[in-house]
């Protein structure tokens, strides 16, 4: 009998100003350090909705307040890292935020070396592959509602 896999859910907030997005430079997290990534993202906690996770992560990482009703669904990304672990598969919920209260700033300096606005047509290097996929397809107007990465053909 095949072991059931577990999906690890995460919420991503893509802060937008015109054609620009807010990204953070990760440091000292043990995962993708030195990579530019969405300014607010993180795992959904037990008993928490994905919308509540997005709002919480935005406040924790950028200091801004979001109304869940203002979050615009962009895409759901099912991906795998190819490992054999039951937790090797992820499901990422990407939301756009065009409206928020407060000014975004670094709230976790131990995990974030910088926070900057980048044009969608000129994203920095390096970036996590799955986040680059979403942002590039968003810029091209071809972001699917549901997508998969890492599963082969």
Buried (B, 14 or more C-beta within 10 A) or exposed (E): EEEEEEBEBBBBBBBBEEEBBBBBBBBEEEEBEEBBBBBBBBEBEEEBEBBBBBBBBBBEBBBBEBEEEBBEEBBBBBBBEEEEEEEBBBBBBBBBBEEBEEEBEBBBEEBBBEBEBBEBEEBEEEBBEBBBBBBBBBBEEEBEEEBEBBEEE
